[in-house]
Amino acid sequence: MKTIMSVLLLFSIFAASFTLVVGLDGCRPDQIQAITQFKNEFDSRDCNQTDYFNGVGCDNTTGVVTKLQLPSGCLRGTLKPNSSLFSLQHLRYLNLSNNNFTSASLPSGFGNLNKLQVLYLSSNGFLGQVPSSFSNLSQLYILDLSHNELTGSFPFVQNLTKLSILELSYNHFSGAIPSSLLTLPFLSSLHLRENYLTGSIEVPNSSTSSRLEFMYLGNNHFEGQILEPISKLINLKELDISFLNTSYPIDLNLFSSLKSLVRLVLSGNSLLATSISSDSKIPLNLEDLVLLSCGLIEFPTILKNLKKLEYIDLSNNKIKGKVPEWLWNLPRLGRVNLLNNLFTDLEGSGEVLLNSSVRFLDLGYNHFRGPFPKPPLSINLLSAWNNSFTGNIPLETCNRSSLAVLDLSYNNLTGPIPRCLSNFQESLIVVNLRKNNLEGSLPDIFSDGALLRTLDVGYNQLTGKLPRSLLNCSMLRFVSVDHNRIKDTFPFWLKALPDLQALTLRSNKFHGPISPPDRGPLAFPKLRILEIADNNLIGSLPPNYFVNWEASSLHMNEDGRIYMGDYNNPYYIYEDTVDLQYKGLFMEQGKVLTSYATIDFSGNKLEGQIPESIGHLKALIALNLSNNAFTGHIPPSLANVTELESLDLSRNQLSGNIPKGLGSLSFLAYISVAHNQLTGEIPQGTQITGQSKSSFEGNAGLCGLPLEETCFGSNAPPTQQPKEEDEEEEQVLNWKAMLIGYGPGLLFGLVIAHVIASYKPKWSEKRKEVNPVRLFMTLDSRWDSFNNKNNVEQKS
């Protein structure tokens, strides 16, 4: 946040340095022609004409363009060396970040814009080395090249003597940091995270006069003792040296000289045990301290001295025993992350948290037991998933008017869901109470304007009906009530929710027709995950049943997120999860991909023909209609569902041939049509012939591979192998088929990730591994949290 304030301050200085007119008023005709020509060099269909020209600023006196800021994602194409952009030689402010430039080198023409003071080129996919012509930009005080694919040695920046902010993070720069960098007289912010930088850091003797305040060096490959030189930069306010991969533990006493330090990130490093005790000397002004994945086995008592501490992250360590009572007495403590440790208790009474100033508290994935404590009065996020808490959900939770996220899933809580959750109509976004032992009905408590987006109460003992007041939650996206005892008819009325994307009703007592004639088409506006398996639903599906379903076309979310969840709070990310059931594999807590579409109607009493309109669902990944009473032919239109990876039509009364088009589905990893009345030759193709024989058994009229029955008269029976050996071979073939089909497929990643990650989910940072973590507290911004959550999991 402090870095952002520095940028704003610099921008205000820039804006005051000359008078400009925003928009085209006051711009010379030749300048208007140049910026129009620049736009026309690209595919600009995603570019609103008004937004584009609103980012133009011209000098009020001369009429030349001095500012150009493109809207995010505005242009598509290649930025060419002879682009008309480089004719705008009076530019002082240029922001081309977050566009869809085709991967290419940085043009040397940027060096011609030698009046530039601010240059943002982040997140554009630029490749290769930074041209030496960048050294001509001697007026720059902000240079941002982050989040590209830039390579080579450290850019030539020593001529940029006015540089104040240098942002090169998330590239592939290698080699040593030039010592001349730290002699730049105005450099205050240096961001070099996630590169391949090596060597040691040389701090010049004049470092005491250095203006460097923000230094981010995490996830590089530095060698030697770099901490002692850093300790000379006495004006530092924020320091990130996470994952240094040093061969020695870090002594926190080395930072005692940094009296102005307010934020220290040491994640992924080993810490000297004696330096985390209360006797250690560490800057007392610290507000943020991040010790994620540091291998800690004891609670750091050094925290007791930090009276200004606002955020502590001890996640992904091995700390066991009790959380000390004194922690909650720190007067400014607002965010506490203890995720994924071995804690068993909170020291003190059940009211130990009550008067704490903590607003964001994550106790998830520990061994906490006993009754759940009364939460802090100002709590905004309360996460304690995957522990062993018992007893009722404390009613005191309902007196916390700012509660936005409540995640108590995977515990042993009993009793009813409190009706008083209705107190949070204007704040509550996520309720996750999955896998407890809660009883009673789901309260009918939601009033008009409720902000709820996620409701997950699966795997409890809930009865009654779905509350009709859910219709008041117009922002609801994710509803899961699976594996309960809810007795109700199919909730057609949920079609009125404009953003509902996932609905899971599996294993309840839903009954009645799924498509009565008076209800009209089922099509939900945005639904793409519908799981209603193992209920008592009846009836047939009309021919137009799947027309206008969202699964006919899926696109990446506008914000580019991979998983469903809540990303709007600057301090945390919450990601929805489902229990995936695929080909007999059961995977808990799978994060829900925004590009995932599935329909599971299995285990009901549906009859009649499978509608041909199923072919409209071209983005469908998985379809399961097994264990019903469907009759007629398999629709040939299924060959149009080109993204299909899993198809289960087994245990119905289907007849006729298997459509040949199914053999051309290149992503089809699993198919089962077993126990029907199918006849004829099995279509041949890599994805089908690689399946197990069991996928086609129980159809007396089927022939061809992988069955032993040929379609060309009687042949000598194959040599019989011993039964045990035959079963083993079939299992091997089964897995080979999965691997062949999954190679390019989406579900392969899910299967492998969740089989591998069936152990504890971990708190995460970037470029390490992907585990099913739902909740991430951030340091300062959503961007930090997004990168942190993808960055550290493999370190555990």
N, C-alpha and C positions, 0 to 999 in steps of 0.2 A: 504493500500500500504506500509505503514511503517512497519507493521507486517511482510509482505513478505520480505522486505529488511533485517529485523532481522534474518529471517530464512536463507536467502541466506548467510548472514555473518557467521552464525553458521555452515552452511554446508561447507563454505570455510575453516573454522577452522578445521572441521572434516576431510576434504579431505587432508589438509596439515599435519595432525597428523601422517599419515603413507602413504607409497607408495603402490598404488594398480594398478592392471591391469584390465581394463574393458573387459569383454568377458571371454572366457575359457582359453586363453593363460596364462600360468603361474600358472594354478590351478592344484592342486594335483589330481590324478585319483580318490581317494576315495571321494574327495570333489565334483568332477563332478558327481560321482555316486549318492551322497546324494541329490544334487539339481535336478538331473534327476528323482530320485525316488520320490521326493517331488511333482514334476509336475505330475507324473503318478498316484498319489493318488487321482487326480481329473479328471473331464471331462475338457479337455484342448483344445477342438475343436475350441474355440474362441481365442486361444492363438497362435500367430505367433511364430514359433520355434526360429527365429532369434531375435525377440523382447524379448523373454523370456531370452535368454542367454546374450543379450546385457545388461540386468539389473544385471548381475553378476559381482562382482569385487573381485579379489583375491590379497592377500598380495604378493608383488613382491619377497619377500625374503623367506617366509615360504610356500607359495602356498595355504594357507587356505582361505576359502571364508569369506570375511569381509563385503561384501555388497550384498544385494539382493533387487531389486526393480521390482516388478511384473508390467507388463502393465495393465492398467485399464480394468477390466472385463475379465481377462485372465482365471481364474480358476472357476469351478463350483463344488460344493460338500461340504462336511463337513470337517472342520479342526479338526482332531482327536487328542486326548491326546498323542498318541504314534507316532505322525507324525515324519517323518525323518527330518523335519525342525528343530526340537529341538536337533538334533545331530550336527548342525552347531554352535558349542559353541564359535566360534571365531567371530561371526557376530558383527559388530559395527553399521551397518546401515541396517535397515529392513523396507521396505515399502510394506505392503500388502493391502493398501487402495483400495476401489472401486472395490472389487471383488464380485463374486456371491456365497459366502459361504452360505451353508444352515444354517439357524438360529440355533445357538448352543451356549453353554457357551464358555467363553474365557478359553482355556486350561491353566492349571497351569504350563505347560512346558515352557512358556515364561520366567518364573523366572529362568530357567537354563541358559538362554542366558545372563549371568551377565556381559558380556563385551559390551553390547549394549549401544550406545550413542544416537542413533536416532531410534525411534520406531513409525511408522505410521500404525494405525489399523482402520482408520475411514471408515464409510459407508460400513460395512460388515454384518450388522444385528446381531451382537453378543448380546446374552441375558444374564440376570442374573448378579451376582455380580462379581466384579474384584477380582481375586484370591489374597490371601495375599502374594503369592510368588512374586508378582510384586515389593514388597518392597526389593527384592534382587537386583534389577536393579540399583545399586547405582551409576553407571557411566552415567545414562541417563541425557541428557540435553534437549531433545525434546521428549514429550510423547503426542500422539494424539489418543484419543479414541472417537472422536466426531461422531455424526450421527450414533449411534447404538441404541440398546434397553437395555442398561445396567441399572441395578437397585441397590437398597441398599444404604447404607450410603456412605459418601464421601470416595473415595479410600485411602488406607493407603500409603501415599507418603512422610511422614516426614523423612524417611531414604534416600530419593532421594535428597541428599544435593547439587548435581550439577545441578538440574533441572532449566532450564531457561524458557522453554515454556511448559505450561500445557494446553491442549485443550480437554475439556470434554463436550462441548456444545452439545445440541440436544440428550440428553439421558433422563433417568428417575431417576437420583440420587436424594436422599432425605436427610433430616436432616440438621444439621448445618455444616458450613465450619469450620474445625478445626483451632484454632488460630495459631497452629504451622506452618500452610501453609504459612502465611505471614512472617515467620521468616526464610524461606529458603533463603540463602545468595545470590543466583544468579537468583532468580525468577524475570523475567522481563515481562512475558506475561501470563495472566490468563484468560482463556475463559470458562465461565460456563453458557452461555445462554441456555434458554429453558430446564430447569430441574425443580425439585420440592424442591429446597433448601429452608430451613426455618431458623428462628432464626435471630440473629443480627451478625454483623461482628466485630470481635475484632482485633484491630490494636495494636501491641505491642509498647512499649515506644520507641523502637529503630527504629520506622518507618521512622524517618528522614533520616536514612541511607539505607532505602529500595530501591532496584533497580527496583521495579515494575513500568512499563511504560504503559502497555496496560492491561486494566481491563474491562471485558465484563460480566455483571451480569444480563442482561435483561431477563424478562419473568421467574421469579422465585417467591417465596412466602416468601420473607424476612419479618421479623417483627421488630418493634422498630425503633429507630433512627439509620439508617446505614450511613447517609450522613456525620454526624460529624466525625466518625472514618475515613471515606474515605478521608475527607478533610486534614487528616494528611499525606496522601501519596503524598508528595509534588513533586515527580518525575514523576507523571502520565502525559502521553501525550495523551492517548485516554481512554475515560470512557463511557461505555454504561450501564445505569441503567434504561432502558425503562421498562414500565409496572411493576412497583414495587407494585402496588395495595396498596399504603399507604393511610392512613386515613387523611392525612394532606397535604396541598400544599407544594411544594418544593420551598425553598428560594434560588434563584440563587446566592445570596451573599455568601453562604456556600462554593462556589468553588473559592472564591477570592484568597485563599492560593495556588492554583494549577497554579503557574505561567508558567509552561511548557505545559499546556493543549492546544492541538490543535484541538481535536475532542471531542464533547460532544453530547451524544444521550440521550434525556429525553422523548422520545415518550411515549404516553399513561399515562402520569402523570399530575396531576393538579399542576399548577405553581402559586406561590404567586404573586398576581397582581402587587404589588409595586416593585417586583424584576425584572420585564421585562421592566421597564422604563429606560430612559437614565441615571438616577442617580444611578442605580444599579452597584455594583462592580462585574465584571466578568472578567476572564482572557482575556487580550487584544490580546493574541496571537492566539485566536481561529480561525481556518480555516474552520471547519465543525461544524454546529450547526443544530441538528435535533429535531424539536419540533412538530412532527406529532401527531395528535390526543391528544392534550393537553387541549382542551376545550377553546382555546383562542377566545376572542371576539373583541379584539383590536390589532392593529398592534404593535408588540414589538419594541419600540423605542430604546431599548438597542442595537439593531443592528447598530445604527448610530455610535457607538464608536468602532466597530470592523473593523478596517481598513485593516486587513489581511484576512477577511472572504472570502472564496472561494465558499462555498456551504451552502445554507440555505433551509431548508425544513419546510414549514408551512402548509403542506397539511392536509386535513381532520380536519379542525378547523371550527369556525363559525365567522371568521373575516369579517366584512362588510365595505362598504364604498369604499374609494379610496386607491390604493397602493401609498405610499408616493414617491415623485419624488427623494428624496435624496437616496433611496435604490439603484438606478441605477448609482449613483456616487461613490459607494464603489469601490476602484481601482482594486481589485483582484477578484471581484465577477464573477464566471464562471457558476454556476448552481443554478437556482432558481426554486423551486417547490411550487406553490400556489394552487395546485389542490384541488377542492372541498371545497370552502369557499363560502362567500356571497359577494365577491367583485363586484362592479358595474363599476368602472372607474380606469384608470391610471392617476394619478395626473400629470399635465403638458400638453404640446402640443403633436401633433401626432408624433413628433420627439424625444420624451422623452427617447426612448430605443436606439436611433440611435448610440450614442457614448459609449454605455455601453460595458463592456468586457464580458457580458453574452454569453455563447455558448449553454447552455441547458436551455430552458425556457418552463415551463408548466403552462399555465393559465387555464387549462381545468376545466370544470364543476363549473363555477361561473355564474355571471350575467353581465359580461362585455357587453357593448353596444356601439353603434356608429361605426365609421369607424375603421378598423384595423390599429394599429400604424405601422410605418416603423420599421422593425425588426433590431436588432443589426447587425453590420457589420460582426461579427465573428460567427454568429449563426450556430449551427450544428443541433440542434433539436428545432423545433418550434411547440408546441402543444397548441391549444386553443379551443379544441372541446367542444361542448355543452355550448355555450354562446349565446349572441344575437348580435354579430357583424354584421354590415351592410355594404353596398357599395361593391366596387370591391376588389379583391385580389390585394394588393399593388404591383405595378411593381417593387418597390425597392427590393422586395423579391428576384428578379432574379439577383441581384448584389451580392448575398451572395454565394460565390463560394464553401463553405464547407457544404452547407445544405444537410443533409442526411434524415431527417424525417420532413415532412410537414403534419400536421394533423389539418385542420380547419373544420372538419366535424361538423354537427349539429349546424349550425349558420344560418344567413339570408343573406349570401353573394350573390351578383348578378353579372351580366356581364359574360364575357368569361373566360375560363381557359387560363392564360397567355402562349403564345407560347414561351416566354423566359425561361420557365422551362427547355428548352433544354440546358441551360447553366450548368446544374448540372449532365451531363452525367456521370461524374467520381465520384459523391458523392451521388446522390439521390437514396435512397433505398425504401422509403415509401412515397406515395402520397395518402392522404385520404381527400377527399372533399365531402364526403357523406352528403346528406340531407341539401343542400343549395338551392339556386334558380339560379344556374349557367346556362347560355345559350350558344348557338353556338355549334360547333362541338368539339370533343375531338382532340386536336392538333396532327398532324402527325409529331412528333418532335424527335423521338428516333433514335439515330444513333448506329452504331455497337459498341458493348462493353458496352452499358448502364448497370448500376448495379441494376436497378429497380427490386424489389421483390414483392411489393404490390401496386396495383392500384385500388382504390375504389372511384368511382364517382357516386354511386347509388343515386337514389332519387333526381335528378336534372331535368333540362329541355333540356338536350343535344339532338342534332339532328345529321344528317349526318351518316357517317359510322365509323366502328371501324378502327383506324389507322393501316395500314399494317406495319408501322415501329415498332410495338410491337414485331415483329419477331426478332428485333435486341436486345431485352431484354432477353438474354439467361438464366438469373437467375430468371425470373418471375415465381412466385408461385401462386399468388392470384390475380384474376381479377374479379371485380364486377362492372357492368354497369347497374344494374337492375333499373326498374322504371324510364326510360327516354323515349325519342322519337327517338331512333336510328333506322334507316331504312337500313337494310343490309341483306345479305344472311347469312346462318349459317357459322361461321368462321372455316371451316375445316383446314385452313392454320395454326391455332394455334397448331396443332399437332406437329409442328416442334419445339415447346418449350419443352426442355427435362425435366423441373422440374415443369411444371404447374400442380397444385394439385386442385385448386378450380376455377370454371368458372361459374359466375352467370349472365345470360342474361335476367332474368325474366321481364315481362311487358315492352316490347319494340315493335318494328315493324319488327322484324326479319321474313323473309319470304322465300319461296322456299323449296325444298326437304331437309330433314335432312340426307338422305343417297342416293345420286345419284349414279348410277352404275359406273361412271368413277372415283369415289373418293376412292374406296377401303374401307377396314374396318375403322371404326371411331376411334378405340382404341388410345387414347392419352397415352403417356408413363407412366405418373404417376397420371392422373386425377382420383379423387375419389369423387369430389363434382361437379355435373353438374345440374344446374337449368336453364331451358329454358322455363318455364311455361308462359302462357298467351302471346303468340306471334302468328304468322300466318304461322307456319311451316307445311309442308305437306309431303305426301309420306308414304311409308311403310318401315318396318325394316327387312332387310334380316335375314335369320336364324342364321348366324354367327355374328350378330351385336355386341353381348356382349362378344365375345371371346377375350381373352388377355387384358381385362380391368384390371386396377390396383385394383379395388374393389374386385377382386377375392381373394386377399390376402393382408391384411394390417398388418404392423408391427409397433411397437413403433419407433419413430425417433431414430437415432443412439445416439443423445445426451440426450435421455430420456425425452424430453420435452412433456408435455401433450397438449399444445396448439400450433397452428401455429403462427409464428411471427418472429421477428428479435431479436435474443439474442446475437449478435456478438459484440455489443458495450459494453465496460466495465462500462458505466454510465447509460444505460437505457435498458429497455425491451419494445418492442412494440409487441402487440398481435393482430392478425387479428380478425375481428368480422363479423358475418352475421346476417341478420334478419331471424330468424327461423319461418317457418309457419308449424304448425303441428296440424292436427285435429281441425282446426278452431281457434286454439290458435296462437296469433301473439306475438313473443318475439323479442324485439329489442336488438341489440348489444350482441348477443350470441358469446362467444369466440369459435373459431373453434378447436375442438378436433382433434389431429393428428390421432386418430383412428376412425374418423367419416366418413362414406361414404353414400352418398345419390344421388338419381337420381329423378328429377322432370321434366316430360315432359307434365304436365297437361295443359289443356286449349289451345291446338293447334288443328290441323286438320289431325292428324296422323291416318292411317288406316291399314288394313291387320292384320295379326296375331301377337301376342306378341311372339317374338322368344324364342324357348326352351333354347337358350344359356343364357337366364337370370339366369339360375341355376348355372352358373359359378361364379356369384358374391356372393361368400359365406360370404364375410365380409360386405355386404350391410346392412345398418341400416334402411333406409327409401326408399320406392319406391312409386312414385305417377305418374300414367298414366291416371288419371281421365280426364273427359271432352274431349275425343277424339272420334274417330270412329273405334276403334279396334274391330275386329270380331274374330270368331273362339273360341277355348277353352282357359281357363286359363291354362297356362303351368304347368303340374305336377312337372316340375323341380324346381318350386319355393320352394318346400319342402326342397331343398338342401341349400337354403339361410338361414342358421341356425342362423345368427345374426339378422335377420329381426325383427324390432319392429313396423314398421308402413307400412301398405300396403293399397293403395287406387287405386282401379280399377273402381270406380263408373262412371256412365254416359258414357258408351260405348255401344257396340252392341255385347257383349260377350255372348256365348251360351254354352250349355252343363252343366256338373256338376262342383261343386267346388271340386277341388282335395282333397282327404281325408288327404293327407300328410300335408296340412296347419294346421290341428288340432294338429300336433305334434311340431309346432314351439313354443318352450317354452318361447321365449322373445316377442312374438307377442302381443303388447299392444293394437293395433288398426288395424281393418280391415274394409274396406268398399267396397262392390261389388254392391251397390245399383244402381237401374235403368239400368239394363242390360236385358238379355233374358235367364237367368240361370234357370236351372231346377234341380229337385232331392232334396235329403236330405242334409241339412247343416251338414258338418262334426262336430262331437261332440268332445269337448275338453275344458279344463278350459279357454283357451285364446279366444275361439270363442263363446262359450255359454255365456260368461260374457259380450259380446258386446251388444250395444243397438240394438233394433229392426230396427232402421233407417239405420243400416249398411247393411241390406239385403232387404229393401223395394224396390218396383218397379220391382221385378222379380216374375211374376205371377206363375211360376212353382216351386218355392222354398218352402220347408217345413221343419219343425223341429225347435227346440230351436235355437235362442231366439224368433222366430216367433210363433204366436199362432196356425198356421196351422200345424197339425200333419201329419205324413207320413203313418198313419195306419188306413185309413178310416175316416169316419166322427165321431166326438165326439161332445158331448154337448158343446156349446160355453162357455167359461169361464165367470164367473161373471163379469159384466161390472162395472168398477169403474167410478166415475165422471171424466170428461175429465181433469180437473185441477189437480186432485190427481194423475191420470195416468201419466201426463206429468212430475209431480214432481218425481214420482217413477222412471221413465225412466232416468231422469237426475241423480238421485242418483246411479242407476245401472250403468250408463255410467261412472261415476267417480270411482265407485268400480272396474269396469273392467279395467280402466286405472291403478289403484293402483295395482291390481293383476298382470297385465302384466308388469308393470314397475318395480316391486320389484327388479329383477336382472338386469334390462335393463339400457342402456346408456342414452336414451332420457329422462327417468324419472328424472334423475339428472338435465338435462337441463331445463325441464319444471318447476320443483319445484324451482330450483335456480333462474330462470328468472321471475317467477310469484312473488316470494318473493322479488326479487331484482329489481322490476319494479320502485322503487324509485331511487334516485341518486346513480350511481355507486360511490364507495369510493376508495380512496387511501388505500393501504393495507399493513399489515405485516403478521405474521404467526399464524396458529392454532386458527383462530377465525371464518371466514366464507369465502365463495367464491363469489365474485361479479364480474360483467362484466367490469373489468377495462382493458384498452388497454395498458396503458403506465406507466412505473415505472422508475423513476430515482433512481440510486443506490448510495450507500455510497462510497465503494471502489472497489467492485468486483461484477461479475455476481452472485456469490454465495450469497453475501449479498442481492442483489436485488431479487433473486429468493425466499429467505426466507422472506424478508421483505414484498414482495407482497402477500404472502400467510398468513401474520401474523396479520395484524391490522384491516382488514375491519370491523370486528364485533364490534370493539371498538366504531364505529361511532354511 
